[in-house]
């Protein structure tokens, strides 16, 4: 005999929902929702970790962190993978656009490289004020 869950105000007390123990459909649905939320949290954590590694290690010189960056970049750029935790599958599950994220990370990388090149150029230049003679020093010698 099939039973329906009757949602009555009296069934909810202190944030807890009382369910008919014979209605396994509701329990399975709640269990599946919990599993789904857990999978989404895990996928989000994997994506978050990848973005952090990408940004943290993109200029790595240590072989192990350099390899970590390369593997992360390859994972982010890989397309049409059937793996459960592929970048595109994670984005699809989380309803994110993978190409938009890729583009944003590549723009970030290029901007960071340009910034570092400009900073390196500025550090390599000699300071103009240290090479100039002060006019007041010349006047004092002639006076």
VOMIFI-897711 format. One record per atom (N, C-alpha, C): z, x, y; residue number from 0; residue in three letters; atom name. Coordinates in steps of 0.05 Angstrom, whole numbers, plus 5000, padded with zeros to 4 digits. Example, Ala and Ser with C-alpha at 12.3 -4.5 7.8 and 13.67 -1.06 7.14 Angstrom:
2
@pz:5156&px:5264&py:4886&pos:0&code:ala&site:N $
@pz:5156&px:5246&py:4910&pos:0&code:ala&site:CA $
@pz:5156&px:5264&py:4934&pos:0&code:ala&site:C $
@pz:5142&px:5257&py:4955&pos:1&code:ser&site:N $
@pz:5143&px:5273&py:4979&pos:1&code:ser&site:CA $
@pz:5157&px:5258&py:5001&pos:1&code:ser&site:C $
//
This chain:
143
@pz:5000&px:5017&py:4977&pos:0&code:unk&site:N $
@pz:5000&px:5000&py:5000&pos:0&code:unk&site:CA $
@pz:5000&px:5018&py:5025&pos:0&code:unk&site:C $
@pz:4980&px:5014&py:5042&pos:1&code:unk&site:N $
@pz:4978&px:5029&py:5067&pos:1&code:unk&site:CA $
@pz:4997&px:5018&py:5088&pos:1&code:unk&site:C $
@pz:5009&px:5036&py:5102&pos:2&code:unk&site:N $
@pz:5028&px:5028&py:5123&pos:2&code:unk&site:CA $
@pz:5017&px:5039&py:5150&pos:2&code:unk&site:C $
@pz:5021&px:5024&py:5170&pos:3&code:unk&site:N $
@pz:5014&px:5032&py:5197&pos:3&code:unk&site:CA $
@pz:5039&px:5041&py:5211&pos:3&code:unk&site:C $
@pz:5035&px:5061&py:5229&pos:4&code:unk&site:N $
@pz:5057&px:5069&py:5245&pos:4&code:unk&site:CA $
@pz:5058&px:5050&py:5269&pos:4&code:unk&site:C $
@pz:5081&px:5039&py:5273&pos:5&code:unk&site:N $
@pz:5085&px:5021&py:5295&pos:5&code:unk&site:CA $
@pz:5100&px:5036&py:5316&pos:5&code:unk&site:C $
@pz:5087&px:5041&py:5339&pos:6&code:unk&site:N $
@pz:5100&px:5056&py:5361&pos:6&code:unk&site:CA $
@pz:5117&px:5036&py:5377&pos:6&code:unk&site:C $
@pz:5142&px:5039&py:5374&pos:7&code:unk&site:N $
@pz:5161&px:5022&py:5389&pos:7&code:unk&site:CA $
@pz:5178&px:5041&py:5406&pos:7&code:unk&site:C $
@pz:5187&px:5030&py:5427&pos:8&code:unk&site:N $
@pz:5203&px:5046&py:5446&pos:8&code:unk&site:CA $
@pz:5228&px:5056&py:5431&pos:8&code:unk&site:C $
@pz:5239&px:5041&py:5413&pos:9&code:unk&site:N $
@pz:5263&px:5049&py:5398&pos:9&code:unk&site:CA $
@pz:5259&px:5072&py:5379&pos:9&code:unk&site:C $
@pz:5234&px:5079&py:5372&pos:10&code:unk&site:N $
@pz:5229&px:5101&py:5354&pos:10&code:unk&site:CA $
@pz:5231&px:5128&py:5367&pos:10&code:unk&site:C $
@pz:5230&px:5130&py:5393&pos:11&code:unk&site:N $
@pz:5232&px:5155&py:5407&pos:11&code:unk&site:CA $
@pz:5260&px:5157&py:5419&pos:11&code:unk&site:C $
@pz:5275&px:5177&py:5410&pos:12&code:unk&site:N $
@pz:5302&px:5181&py:5421&pos:12&code:unk&site:CA $
@pz:5306&px:5210&py:5427&pos:12&code:unk&site:C $
@pz:5314&px:5216&py:5451&pos:13&code:unk&site:N $
@pz:5320&px:5244&py:5459&pos:13&code:unk&site:CA $
@pz:5296&px:5263&py:5453&pos:13&code:unk&site:C $
@pz:5272&px:5254&py:5457&pos:14&code:unk&site:N $
@pz:5249&px:5271&py:5453&pos:14&code:unk&site:CA $
@pz:5240&px:5273&py:5424&pos:14&code:unk&site:C $
@pz:5254&px:5261&py:5405&pos:15&code:unk&site:N $
@pz:5247&px:5262&py:5377&pos:15&code:unk&site:CA $
@pz:5234&px:5236&py:5370&pos:15&code:unk&site:C $
@pz:5213&px:5238&py:5353&pos:16&code:unk&site:N $
@pz:5199&px:5214&py:5344&pos:16&code:unk&site:CA $
@pz:5207&px:5209&py:5315&pos:16&code:unk&site:C $
@pz:5214&px:5184&py:5310&pos:17&code:unk&site:N $
@pz:5221&px:5176&py:5283&pos:17&code:unk&site:CA $
@pz:5196&px:5166&py:5269&pos:17&code:unk&site:C $
@pz:5189&px:5177&py:5246&pos:18&code:unk&site:N $
@pz:5165&px:5169&py:5232&pos:18&code:unk&site:CA $
@pz:5172&px:5156&py:5205&pos:18&code:unk&site:C $
@pz:5154&px:5140&py:5196&pos:19&code:unk&site:N $
@pz:5158&px:5128&py:5170&pos:19&code:unk&site:CA $
@pz:5152&px:5150&py:5149&pos:19&code:unk&site:C $
@pz:5170&px:5158&py:5133&pos:20&code:unk&site:N $
@pz:5166&px:5180&py:5114&pos:20&code:unk&site:CA $
@pz:5144&px:5174&py:5094&pos:20&code:unk&site:C $
@pz:5136&px:5149&py:5090&pos:21&code:unk&site:N $
@pz:5115&px:5143&py:5071&pos:21&code:unk&site:CA $
@pz:5087&px:5147&py:5084&pos:21&code:unk&site:C $
@pz:5086&px:5150&py:5110&pos:22&code:unk&site:N $
@pz:5060&px:5152&py:5124&pos:22&code:unk&site:CA $
@pz:5053&px:5182&py:5126&pos:22&code:unk&site:C $
@pz:5040&px:5193&py:5106&pos:23&code:unk&site:N $
@pz:5033&px:5221&py:5105&pos:23&code:unk&site:CA $
@pz:5010&px:5228&py:5124&pos:23&code:unk&site:C $
@pz:4995&px:5208&py:5132&pos:24&code:unk&site:N $
@pz:4972&px:5213&py:5151&pos:24&code:unk&site:CA $
@pz:4982&px:5224&py:5177&pos:24&code:unk&site:C $
@pz:5003&px:5212&py:5188&pos:25&code:unk&site:N $
@pz:5013&px:5220&py:5214&pos:25&code:unk&site:CA $
@pz:5025&px:5248&py:5212&pos:25&code:unk&site:C $
@pz:5040&px:5253&py:5190&pos:26&code:unk&site:N $
@pz:5052&px:5279&py:5186&pos:26&code:unk&site:CA $
@pz:5031&px:5301&py:5184&pos:26&code:unk&site:C $
@pz:5010&px:5295&py:5168&pos:27&code:unk&site:N $
@pz:4988&px:5314&py:5165&pos:27&code:unk&site:CA $
@pz:4974&px:5320&py:5192&pos:27&code:unk&site:C $
@pz:4970&px:5299&py:5207&pos:28&code:unk&site:N $
@pz:4957&px:5302&py:5233&pos:28&code:unk&site:CA $
@pz:4974&px:5320&py:5252&pos:28&code:unk&site:C $
@pz:5000&px:5315&py:5252&pos:29&code:unk&site:N $
@pz:5018&px:5331&py:5269&pos:29&code:unk&site:CA $
@pz:5018&px:5360&py:5259&pos:29&code:unk&site:C $
@pz:5018&px:5364&py:5233&pos:30&code:unk&site:N $
@pz:5018&px:5391&py:5221&pos:30&code:unk&site:CA $
@pz:4992&px:5405&py:5228&pos:30&code:unk&site:C $
@pz:4970&px:5392&py:5226&pos:31&code:unk&site:N $
@pz:4944&px:5404&py:5233&pos:31&code:unk&site:CA $
@pz:4943&px:5411&py:5263&pos:31&code:unk&site:C $
@pz:4955&px:5394&py:5280&pos:32&code:unk&site:N $
@pz:4955&px:5400&py:5308&pos:32&code:unk&site:CA $
@pz:4972&px:5425&py:5314&pos:32&code:unk&site:C $
@pz:4994&px:5428&py:5300&pos:33&code:unk&site:N $
@pz:5011&px:5452&py:5303&pos:33&code:unk&site:CA $
@pz:4996&px:5477&py:5294&pos:33&code:unk&site:C $
@pz:4982&px:5475&py:5272&pos:34&code:unk&site:N $
@pz:4966&px:5497&py:5262&pos:34&code:unk&site:CA $
@pz:4944&px:5504&py:5282&pos:34&code:unk&site:C $
@pz:4931&px:5484&py:5292&pos:35&code:unk&site:N $
@pz:4909&px:5489&py:5311&pos:35&code:unk&site:CA $
@pz:4919&px:5502&py:5336&pos:35&code:unk&site:C $
@pz:4942&px:5493&py:5346&pos:36&code:unk&site:N $
@pz:4954&px:5505&py:5370&pos:36&code:unk&site:CA $
@pz:4961&px:5534&py:5365&pos:36&code:unk&site:C $
@pz:4972&px:5539&py:5341&pos:37&code:unk&site:N $
@pz:4980&px:5567&py:5333&pos:37&code:unk&site:CA $
@pz:4955&px:5585&py:5331&pos:37&code:unk&site:C $
@pz:4934&px:5575&py:5320&pos:38&code:unk&site:N $
@pz:4909&px:5590&py:5318&pos:38&code:unk&site:CA $
@pz:4898&px:5596&py:5346&pos:38&code:unk&site:C $
@pz:4899&px:5577&py:5364&pos:39&code:unk&site:N $
@pz:4889&px:5581&py:5391&pos:39&code:unk&site:CA $
@pz:4906&px:5601&py:5406&pos:39&code:unk&site:C $
@pz:4932&px:5600&py:5402&pos:40&code:unk&site:N $
@pz:4950&px:5620&py:5415&pos:40&code:unk&site:CA $
@pz:4944&px:5648&py:5404&pos:40&code:unk&site:C $
@pz:4939&px:5650&py:5378&pos:41&code:unk&site:N $
@pz:4933&px:5676&py:5366&pos:41&code:unk&site:CA $
@pz:4906&px:5686&py:5377&pos:41&code:unk&site:C $
@pz:4886&px:5669&py:5378&pos:42&code:unk&site:N $
@pz:4860&px:5677&py:5389&pos:42&code:unk&site:CA $
@pz:4862&px:5686&py:5418&pos:42&code:unk&site:C $
@pz:4877&px:5671&py:5433&pos:43&code:unk&site:N $
@pz:4881&px:5678&py:5461&pos:43&code:unk&site:CA $
@pz:4894&px:5706&py:5464&pos:43&code:unk&site:C $
@pz:4914&px:5711&py:5447&pos:44&code:unk&site:N $
@pz:4927&px:5737&py:5447&pos:44&code:unk&site:CA $
@pz:4908&px:5760&py:5440&pos:44&code:unk&site:C $
@pz:4890&px:5755&py:5420&pos:45&code:unk&site:N $
@pz:4870&px:5775&py:5413&pos:45&code:unk&site:CA $
@pz:4851&px:5780&py:5436&pos:45&code:unk&site:C $
@pz:4842&px:5759&py:5450&pos:46&code:unk&site:N $
@pz:4824&px:5762&py:5473&pos:46&code:unk&site:CA $
@pz:4839&px:5777&py:5495&pos:46&code:unk&site:C $
@pz:4863&px:5769&py:5501&pos:47&code:unk&site:N $
@pz:4879&px:5782&py:5522&pos:47&code:unk&site:CA $
@pz:4883&px:5812&py:5517&pos:47&code:unk&site:C $
@pz:4889&px:5818&py:5492&pos:48&code:unk&site:N $
@pz:4893&px:5846&py:5484&pos:48&code:unk&site:CA $
@pz:4867&px:5862&py:5488&pos:48&code:unk&site:C $
@pz:4845&px:5850&py:5480&pos:49&code:unk&site:N $
@pz:4819&px:5864&py:5483&pos:49&code:unk&site:CA $
@pz:4812&px:5870&py:5512&pos:49&code:unk&site:C $
@pz:4817&px:5851&py:5529&pos:50&code:unk&site:N $
@pz:4811&px:5855&py:5558&pos:50&code:unk&site:CA $
@pz:4830&px:5876&py:5569&pos:50&code:unk&site:C $
@pz:4855&px:5876&py:5561&pos:51&code:unk&site:N $
@pz:4874&px:5896&py:5571&pos:51&code:unk&site:CA $
@pz:4865&px:5924&py:5561&pos:51&code:unk&site:C $
@pz:4857&px:5927&py:5536&pos:52&code:unk&site:N $
@pz:4848&px:5952&py:5525&pos:52&code:unk&site:CA $
@pz:4823&px:5961&py:5539&pos:52&code:unk&site:C $
@pz:4804&px:5943&py:5545&pos:53&code:unk&site:N $
@pz:4779&px:5950&py:5558&pos:53&code:unk&site:CA $
@pz:4786&px:5961&py:5586&pos:53&code:unk&site:C $
@pz:4803&px:5948&py:5601&pos:54&code:unk&site:N $
@pz:4809&px:5957&py:5628&pos:54&code:unk&site:CA $
@pz:4827&px:5982&py:5629&pos:54&code:unk&site:C $
@pz:4844&px:5985&py:5609&pos:55&code:unk&site:N $
@pz:4863&px:6007&py:5609&pos:55&code:unk&site:CA $
@pz:4850&px:6033&py:5600&pos:55&code:unk&site:C $
@pz:4832&px:6031&py:5581&pos:56&code:unk&site:N $
@pz:4822&px:6055&py:5568&pos:56&code:unk&site:CA $
@pz:4793&px:6061&py:5574&pos:56&code:unk&site:C $
@pz:4781&px:6049&py:5594&pos:57&code:unk&site:N $
@pz:4752&px:6053&py:5598&pos:57&code:unk&site:CA $
@pz:4746&px:6082&py:5607&pos:57&code:unk&site:C $
@pz:4765&px:6096&py:5618&pos:58&code:unk&site:N $
@pz:4760&px:6124&py:5625&pos:58&code:unk&site:CA $
@pz:4777&px:6143&py:5607&pos:58&code:unk&site:C $
@pz:4784&px:6135&py:5584&pos:59&code:unk&site:N $
@pz:4801&px:6150&py:5566&pos:59&code:unk&site:CA $
@pz:4788&px:6177&py:5559&pos:59&code:unk&site:C $
@pz:4804&px:6197&py:5557&pos:60&code:unk&site:N $
@pz:4794&px:6224&py:5548&pos:60&code:unk&site:CA $
@pz:4806&px:6231&py:5521&pos:60&code:unk&site:C $
@pz:4828&px:6220&py:5514&pos:61&code:unk&site:N $
@pz:4841&px:6224&py:5488&pos:61&code:unk&site:CA $
@pz:4822&px:6211&py:5467&pos:61&code:unk&site:C $
@pz:4816&px:6225&py:5446&pos:62&code:unk&site:N $
@pz:4797&px:6215&py:5425&pos:62&code:unk&site:CA $
@pz:4806&px:6187&py:5414&pos:62&code:unk&site:C $
@pz:4831&px:6183&py:5409&pos:63&code:unk&site:N $
@pz:4840&px:6158&py:5397&pos:63&code:unk&site:CA $
@pz:4837&px:6135&py:5417&pos:63&code:unk&site:C $
@pz:4844&px:6139&py:5442&pos:64&code:unk&site:N $
@pz:4842&px:6117&py:5462&pos:64&code:unk&site:CA $
@pz:4812&px:6113&py:5470&pos:64&code:unk&site:C $
@pz:4797&px:6135&py:5469&pos:65&code:unk&site:N $
@pz:4768&px:6132&py:5475&pos:65&code:unk&site:CA $
@pz:4755&px:6116&py:5453&pos:65&code:unk&site:C $
@pz:4763&px:6120&py:5428&pos:66&code:unk&site:N $
@pz:4752&px:6105&py:5406&pos:66&code:unk&site:CA $
@pz:4760&px:6076&py:5408&pos:66&code:unk&site:C $
@pz:4785&px:6071&py:5416&pos:67&code:unk&site:N $
@pz:4795&px:6044&py:5420&pos:67&code:unk&site:CA $
@pz:4778&px:6029&py:5441&pos:67&code:unk&site:C $
@pz:4772&px:6043&py:5463&pos:68&code:unk&site:N $
@pz:4755&px:6030&py:5484&pos:68&code:unk&site:CA $
@pz:4728&px:6024&py:5473&pos:68&code:unk&site:C $
@pz:4716&px:6043&py:5459&pos:69&code:unk&site:N $
@pz:4689&px:6039&py:5448&pos:69&code:unk&site:CA $
@pz:4688&px:6015&py:5428&pos:69&code:unk&site:C $
@pz:4708&px:6014&py:5411&pos:70&code:unk&site:N $
@pz:4709&px:5991&py:5392&pos:70&code:unk&site:CA $
@pz:4713&px:5965&py:5406&pos:70&code:unk&site:C $
@pz:4729&px:5965&py:5427&pos:71&code:unk&site:N $
@pz:4734&px:5940&py:5442&pos:71&code:unk&site:CA $
@pz:4709&px:5932&py:5457&pos:71&code:unk&site:C $
@pz:4695&px:5951&py:5469&pos:72&code:unk&site:N $
@pz:4670&px:5944&py:5483&pos:72&code:unk&site:CA $
@pz:4649&px:5934&py:5464&pos:72&code:unk&site:C $
@pz:4647&px:5946&py:5441&pos:73&code:unk&site:N $
@pz:4628&px:5936&py:5421&pos:73&code:unk&site:CA $
@pz:4635&px:5908&py:5412&pos:73&code:unk&site:C $
@pz:4660&px:5902&py:5408&pos:74&code:unk&site:N $
@pz:4670&px:5876&py:5400&pos:74&code:unk&site:CA $
@pz:4663&px:5855&py:5421&pos:74&code:unk&site:C $
@pz:4667&px:5862&py:5446&pos:75&code:unk&site:N $
@pz:4661&px:5844&py:5468&pos:75&code:unk&site:CA $
@pz:4631&px:5839&py:5471&pos:75&code:unk&site:C $
@pz:4615&px:5859&py:5466&pos:76&code:unk&site:N $
@pz:4586&px:5856&py:5470&pos:76&code:unk&site:CA $
@pz:4571&px:5845&py:5445&pos:76&code:unk&site:C $
@pz:4585&px:5845&py:5422&pos:77&code:unk&site:N $
@pz:4572&px:5835&py:5397&pos:77&code:unk&site:CA $
@pz:4565&px:5806&py:5399&pos:77&code:unk&site:C $
@pz:4541&px:5799&py:5390&pos:78&code:unk&site:N $
@pz:4531&px:5771&py:5391&pos:78&code:unk&site:CA $
@pz:4525&px:5763&py:5362&pos:78&code:unk&site:C $
@pz:4527&px:5737&py:5358&pos:79&code:unk&site:N $
@pz:4519&px:5724&py:5333&pos:79&code:unk&site:CA $
@pz:4534&px:5734&py:5309&pos:79&code:unk&site:C $
@pz:4560&px:5739&py:5312&pos:80&code:unk&site:N $
@pz:4577&px:5747&py:5290&pos:80&code:unk&site:CA $
@pz:4589&px:5722&py:5277&pos:80&code:unk&site:C $
@pz:4591&px:5723&py:5250&pos:81&code:unk&site:N $
@pz:4602&px:5700&py:5236&pos:81&code:unk&site:CA $
@pz:4632&px:5703&py:5231&pos:81&code:unk&site:C $
@pz:4644&px:5725&py:5240&pos:82&code:unk&site:N $
@pz:4672&px:5730&py:5235&pos:82&code:unk&site:CA $
@pz:4690&px:5710&py:5250&pos:82&code:unk&site:C $
@pz:4712&px:5702&py:5238&pos:83&code:unk&site:N $
@pz:4730&px:5683&py:5249&pos:83&code:unk&site:CA $
@pz:4740&px:5692&py:5276&pos:83&code:unk&site:C $
@pz:4748&px:5718&py:5278&pos:84&code:unk&site:N $
@pz:4759&px:5728&py:5303&pos:84&code:unk&site:CA $
@pz:4739&px:5745&py:5319&pos:84&code:unk&site:C $
@pz:4713&px:5737&py:5317&pos:85&code:unk&site:N $
@pz:4693&px:5750&py:5334&pos:85&code:unk&site:CA $
@pz:4697&px:5741&py:5363&pos:85&code:unk&site:C $
@pz:4688&px:5756&py:5382&pos:86&code:unk&site:N $
@pz:4691&px:5749&py:5410&pos:86&code:unk&site:CA $
@pz:4679&px:5722&py:5416&pos:86&code:unk&site:C $
@pz:4654&px:5717&py:5407&pos:87&code:unk&site:N $
@pz:4641&px:5692&py:5412&pos:87&code:unk&site:CA $
@pz:4655&px:5668&py:5399&pos:87&code:unk&site:C $
@pz:4665&px:5672&py:5375&pos:88&code:unk&site:N $
@pz:4679&px:5650&py:5361&pos:88&code:unk&site:CA $
@pz:4706&px:5644&py:5376&pos:88&code:unk&site:C $
@pz:4720&px:5664&py:5385&pos:89&code:unk&site:N $
@pz:4744&px:5660&py:5400&pos:89&code:unk&site:CA $
@pz:4738&px:5645&py:5425&pos:89&code:unk&site:C $
@pz:4717&px:5653&py:5440&pos:90&code:unk&site:N $
@pz:4710&px:5639&py:5464&pos:90&code:unk&site:CA $
@pz:4702&px:5610&py:5459&pos:90&code:unk&site:C $
@pz:4688&px:5606&py:5438&pos:91&code:unk&site:N $
@pz:4680&px:5578&py:5431&pos:91&code:unk&site:CA $
@pz:4704&px:5561&py:5425&pos:91&code:unk&site:C $
@pz:4723&px:5572&py:5410&pos:92&code:unk&site:N $
@pz:4747&px:5557&py:5403&pos:92&code:unk&site:CA $
@pz:4764&px:5551&py:5428&pos:92&code:unk&site:C $
@pz:4766&px:5570&py:5446&pos:93&code:unk&site:N $
@pz:4781&px:5567&py:5470&pos:93&code:unk&site:CA $
@pz:4766&px:5553&py:5493&pos:93&code:unk&site:C $
@pz:4741&px:5546&py:5487&pos:94&code:unk&site:N $
@pz:4723&px:5533&py:5506&pos:94&code:unk&site:CA $
@pz:4718&px:5550&py:5531&pos:94&code:unk&site:C $
@pz:4713&px:5576&py:5526&pos:95&code:unk&site:N $
@pz:4706&px:5595&py:5547&pos:95&code:unk&site:CA $
@pz:4677&px:5604&py:5543&pos:95&code:unk&site:C $
@pz:4664&px:5612&py:5565&pos:96&code:unk&site:N $
@pz:4636&px:5620&py:5563&pos:96&code:unk&site:CA $
@pz:4636&px:5651&py:5559&pos:96&code:unk&site:C $
@pz:4627&px:5660&py:5536&pos:97&code:unk&site:N $
@pz:4628&px:5689&py:5530&pos:97&code:unk&site:CA $
@pz:4611&px:5706&py:5548&pos:97&code:unk&site:C $
@pz:4588&px:5697&py:5556&pos:98&code:unk&site:N $
@pz:4571&px:5713&py:5574&pos:98&code:unk&site:CA $
@pz:4583&px:5716&py:5601&pos:98&code:unk&site:C $
@pz:4597&px:5696&py:5611&pos:99&code:unk&site:N $
@pz:4610&px:5697&py:5637&pos:99&code:unk&site:CA $
@pz:4632&px:5718&py:5636&pos:99&code:unk&site:C $
@pz:4648&px:5719&py:5614&pos:100&code:unk&site:N $
@pz:4669&px:5739&py:5611&pos:100&code:unk&site:CA $
@pz:4657&px:5767&py:5609&pos:100&code:unk&site:C $
@pz:4636&px:5769&py:5593&pos:101&code:unk&site:N $
@pz:4623&px:5796&py:5590&pos:101&code:unk&site:CA $
@pz:4613&px:5806&py:5617&pos:101&code:unk&site:C $
@pz:4600&px:5788&py:5632&pos:102&code:unk&site:N $
@pz:4589&px:5796&py:5658&pos:102&code:unk&site:CA $
@pz:4611&px:5804&py:5677&pos:102&code:unk&site:C $
@pz:4633&px:5789&py:5677&pos:103&code:unk&site:N $
@pz:4656&px:5797&py:5694&pos:103&code:unk&site:CA $
@pz:4668&px:5824&py:5687&pos:103&code:unk&site:C $
@pz:4670&px:5830&py:5661&pos:104&code:unk&site:N $
@pz:4681&px:5855&py:5653&pos:104&code:unk&site:CA $
@pz:4662&px:5878&py:5660&pos:104&code:unk&site:C $
@pz:4636&px:5874&py:5657&pos:105&code:unk&site:N $
@pz:4617&px:5895&py:5663&pos:105&code:unk&site:CA $
@pz:4616&px:5900&py:5694&pos:105&code:unk&site:C $
@pz:4618&px:5879&py:5709&pos:106&code:unk&site:N $
@pz:4619&px:5882&py:5739&pos:106&code:unk&site:CA $
@pz:4644&px:5897&py:5746&pos:106&code:unk&site:C $
@pz:4667&px:5890&py:5734&pos:107&code:unk&site:N $
@pz:4692&px:5904&py:5739&pos:107&code:unk&site:CA $
@pz:4689&px:5934&py:5733&pos:107&code:unk&site:C $
@pz:4677&px:5940&py:5710&pos:108&code:unk&site:N $
@pz:4673&px:5967&py:5701&pos:108&code:unk&site:CA $
@pz:4656&px:5983&py:5721&pos:108&code:unk&site:C $
@pz:4634&px:5972&py:5729&pos:109&code:unk&site:N $
@pz:4616&px:5985&py:5748&pos:109&code:unk&site:CA $
@pz:4630&px:5990&py:5775&pos:109&code:unk&site:C $
@pz:4645&px:5970&py:5784&pos:110&code:unk&site:N $
@pz:4659&px:5972&py:5810&pos:110&code:unk&site:CA $
@pz:4680&px:5994&py:5808&pos:110&code:unk&site:C $
@pz:4694&px:5995&py:5786&pos:111&code:unk&site:N $
@pz:4715&px:6015&py:5782&pos:111&code:unk&site:CA $
@pz:4703&px:6043&py:5781&pos:111&code:unk&site:C $
@pz:4680&px:6046&py:5767&pos:112&code:unk&site:N $
@pz:4667&px:6072&py:5766&pos:112&code:unk&site:CA $
@pz:4658&px:6081&py:5794&pos:112&code:unk&site:C $
@pz:4646&px:6063&py:5810&pos:113&code:unk&site:N $
@pz:4638&px:6069&py:5837&pos:113&code:unk&site:CA $
@pz:4662&px:6077&py:5854&pos:113&code:unk&site:C $
@pz:4684&px:6063&py:5851&pos:114&code:unk&site:N $
@pz:4708&px:6069&py:5866&pos:114&code:unk&site:CA $
@pz:4718&px:6097&py:5859&pos:114&code:unk&site:C $
@pz:4718&px:6104&py:5834&pos:115&code:unk&site:N $
@pz:4727&px:6130&py:5826&pos:115&code:unk&site:CA $
@pz:4708&px:6152&py:5835&pos:115&code:unk&site:C $
@pz:4682&px:6146&py:5835&pos:116&code:unk&site:N $
@pz:4663&px:6166&py:5845&pos:116&code:unk&site:CA $
@pz:4667&px:6171&py:5875&pos:116&code:unk&site:C $
@pz:4672&px:6150&py:5890&pos:117&code:unk&site:N $
@pz:4677&px:6153&py:5919&pos:117&code:unk&site:CA $
@pz:4703&px:6169&py:5924&pos:117&code:unk&site:C $
@pz:4724&px:6162&py:5909&pos:118&code:unk&site:N $
@pz:4749&px:6176&py:5912&pos:118&code:unk&site:CA $
@pz:4746&px:6205&py:5904&pos:118&code:unk&site:C $
@pz:4731&px:6211&py:5883&pos:119&code:unk&site:N $
@pz:4726&px:6238&py:5875&pos:119&code:unk&site:CA $
@pz:4710&px:6254&py:5896&pos:119&code:unk&site:C $
@pz:4691&px:6240&py:5908&pos:120&code:unk&site:N $
@pz:4675&px:6253&py:5929&pos:120&code:unk&site:CA $
@pz:4693&px:6260&py:5953&pos:120&code:unk&site:C $
@pz:4710&px:6241&py:5960&pos:121&code:unk&site:N $
@pz:4728&px:6246&py:5983&pos:121&code:unk&site:CA $
@pz:4747&px:6268&py:5977&pos:121&code:unk&site:C $
@pz:4757&px:6271&py:5953&pos:122&code:unk&site:N $
@pz:4776&px:6292&py:5946&pos:122&code:unk&site:CA $
@pz:4762&px:6319&py:5946&pos:122&code:unk&site:C $
@pz:4736&px:6319&py:5939&pos:123&code:unk&site:N $
@pz:4721&px:6344&py:5937&pos:123&code:unk&site:CA $
@pz:4713&px:6355&py:5964&pos:123&code:unk&site:C $
@pz:4712&px:6338&py:5985&pos:124&code:unk&site:N $
@pz:4704&px:6347&py:6011&pos:124&code:unk&site:CA $
@pz:4727&px:6363&py:6024&pos:124&code:unk&site:C $
@pz:4719&px:6383&py:6041&pos:125&code:unk&site:N $
@pz:4739&px:6397&py:6056&pos:125&code:unk&site:CA $
@pz:4746&px:6380&py:6080&pos:125&code:unk&site:C $
@pz:4770&px:6383&py:6089&pos:126&code:unk&site:N $
@pz:4779&px:6368&py:6112&pos:126&code:unk&site:CA $
@pz:4767&px:6380&py:6137&pos:126&code:unk&site:C $
@pz:4756&px:6363&py:6154&pos:127&code:unk&site:N $
@pz:4743&px:6373&py:6179&pos:127&code:unk&site:CA $
@pz:4764&px:6384&py:6198&pos:127&code:unk&site:C $
@pz:4786&px:6372&py:6201&pos:128&code:unk&site:N $
@pz:4806&px:6381&py:6221&pos:128&code:unk&site:CA $
@pz:4817&px:6409&py:6214&pos:128&code:unk&site:C $
@pz:4817&px:6417&py:6189&pos:129&code:unk&site:N $
@pz:4827&px:6443&py:6182&pos:129&code:unk&site:CA $
@pz:4807&px:6465&py:6188&pos:129&code:unk&site:C $
@pz:4781&px:6458&py:6191&pos:130&code:unk&site:N $
@pz:4760&px:6478&py:6196&pos:130&code:unk&site:CA $
@pz:4755&px:6480&py:6226&pos:130&code:unk&site:C $
@pz:4764&px:6462&py:6242&pos:131&code:unk&site:N $
@pz:4758&px:6462&py:6270&pos:131&code:unk&site:CA $
@pz:4778&px:6479&py:6285&pos:131&code:unk&site:C $
@pz:4769&px:6491&py:6307&pos:132&code:unk&site:N $
@pz:4787&px:6505&py:6325&pos:132&code:unk&site:CA $
@pz:4796&px:6485&py:6346&pos:132&code:unk&site:C $
@pz:4821&px:6488&py:6353&pos:133&code:unk&site:N $
@pz:4831&px:6470&py:6374&pos:133&code:unk&site:CA $
@pz:4824&px:6482&py:6401&pos:133&code:unk&site:C $
@pz:4814&px:6465&py:6420&pos:134&code:unk&site:N $
@pz:4806&px:6475&py:6446&pos:134&code:unk&site:CA $
@pz:4831&px:6487&py:6461&pos:134&code:unk&site:C $
@pz:4854&px:6476&py:6457&pos:135&code:unk&site:N $
@pz:4877&px:6486&py:6471&pos:135&code:unk&site:CA $
@pz:4884&px:6514&py:6463&pos:135&code:unk&site:C $
@pz:4879&px:6521&py:6438&pos:136&code:unk&site:N $
@pz:4884&px:6549&py:6429&pos:136&code:unk&site:CA $
@pz:4865&px:6568&py:6442&pos:136&code:unk&site:C $
@pz:4840&px:6560&py:6447&pos:137&code:unk&site:N $
@pz:4820&px:6577&py:6460&pos:137&code:unk&site:CA $
@pz:4828&px:6581&py:6490&pos:137&code:unk&site:C $
@pz:4838&px:6560&py:6503&pos:138&code:unk&site:N $
@pz:4846&px:6563&py:6531&pos:138&code:unk&site:CA $
@pz:4869&px:6581&py:6534&pos:138&code:unk&site:C $
@pz:4888&px:6581&py:6516&pos:139&code:unk&site:N $
@pz:4911&px:6597&py:6519&pos:139&code:unk&site:CA $
@pz:4904&px:6627&py:6516&pos:139&code:unk&site:C $
@pz:4884&px:6633&py:6500&pos:140&code:unk&site:N $
@pz:4876&px:6661&py:6496&pos:140&code:unk&site:CA $
@pz:4863&px:6672&py:6521&pos:140&code:unk&site:C $
@pz:4848&px:6656&py:6536&pos:141&code:unk&site:N $
@pz:4834&px:6665&py:6559&pos:141&code:unk&site:CA $
@pz:4851&px:6666&py:6584&pos:141&code:unk&site:C $
@pz:4872&px:6651&py:6584&pos:142&code:unk&site:N $
@pz:4889&px:6649&py:6608&pos:142&code:unk&site:CA $
@pz:4908&px:6672&py:6611&pos:142&code:unk&site:C $
//
